[in-house]
């Protein structure tokens, strides 16, 4: 039986097309994936992301534990509510998951991991906790739901829906969070737009969802979420990275701390392996649609598309592809689509930020 979020009934009431998403019964769209995409870019939309797993790490020494566990350096977190994006690696330098860590107190960090990897992540973290820091506690917060409100008008509409929220969240900078009673408000997202990700007790999620609906915030399904994140150039676990690929070949070198003397799981493998591939953006120059696993032909060897599709904001087919590092931005490569070689230009992503094209082709 598929797992359900606290908003399952709300999705069905709204007429959502429901699909099996990694064992969860989730909305693909509410009638038009394309309209939902543009709604987020031009106004506001909300996503049920309650299938993602919130984990609270508590106890003295939490920071030291995370410094051993994460490729990014949690010593960057000095302000309460500040968030950090990081990869959690295995001993071979492969990505177990990408996640967000919130610093709340020295004895309390909040971690949000992907839905599809949650069980694996928890098992890994628990095994490392038992070995490295047995006095700490890891608590999966299955009592919480999460709603992402995204778009240029998202913050104003959340403030209108939740009296009192503006006073405490208006000054949040990107990647900062705060609390209002039982509500946890983070200025983060997965669309390239401004907005919040809000965690609330599961029983309160339908009320928040309905209140946002009444403010004109559109429900958005998984389909538009994927085109929005692809335009935003954000990695998707399982496609753009996994346990067989290092973050240095997944466009995530900026998240890996190799400068401090700090040791972490996977560091030795990262420093001993040559980096032969890069994650680059592609713009299709010919007619067609880029899809994951299509072969990319370059003068320096073959690569592969990891995520591809149609970018509604650009009205063009775009992709992320893992290709040889020697291939320069601006180069024209060929993508094999149904037996034909079509031209694509290598660009620096993201493709879209705050509703506008922002990729670089030189």
Secondary structure, 3 states (H helix, E strand, C coil): CCECCCCHHHHHHCCCEEEEECCEEEEEECCCHHHHHHHHHHCCEEEECCCCEEEEEECCCHHHHHHHHECCCHHHCCCCCEEEEEEEECCCCEEEEEEEEEEEECCEEEEEECCCCHHHHHHHHHHHHHHHCCCCEEEECCCEEEEEEECCCHHHHHHHHCCCHHHHHCCCCCCEEEEECCEEEECCCCCCCCEEEEEEEHHHHHHHHHHHHHCCCEECCHHHHHHHHHHCCCCCECCCECCCCEHHHCCCHHHCCCCCCCCCCCHHHHHHCCCCEEEEEEEECCCCCCCCCCEEEECCEEEEEEEEEEECCCCEEEEEEEEECCCCCCCEEEEEECCEEEEEEEEECCCEECCEECCECC
